[in-house]
Amino acid sequence: MRELTKKQKKLLTEVLERFEPSHDDRLRYGERHPIQSVNDLPINVWHRLKEMNFTEILYGEVNRFIDDWHWERIKI
């Protein structure tokens, strides 16, 4: 997705899947995923993304990746 490297995409996917709410949490709190933007990522993940490939558009590209990831998982 977009301008991120394969390693960055893999890291983000792993983090998003790790924080995926369980079935019980969805029943209690709704469908909202705890990571909705870069600001919700653990700080160490953001630092690792910057170390892998820092560009001036990294913040926006990570936000776009997270948004695309959520939309891909919506079941119609």
Residue pairs with C-beta under 8 A, 6 or more apart in sequence:
1 9
1 64
1 65
1 68
1 69
2 61
2 64
2 65
2 68
3 55
3 57
3 61
4 12
4 53
4 61
4 62
4 65
5 52
5 53
7 52
7 53
8 49
8 52
8 53
8 62
9 65
11 45
11 48
11 49
11 52
12 45
12 49
12 62
12 65
12 66
12 69
13 69
15 35
15 41
15 42
15 45
16 33
16 35
16 66
16 69
19 33
19 34
19 35
20 33
21 29
21 31
21 32
21 33
21 34
33 70
34 40
35 41
35 66
36 66
36 70
37 63
37 66
38 46
38 59
38 62
38 63
38 66
41 62
49 58
49 62
50 58
55 61
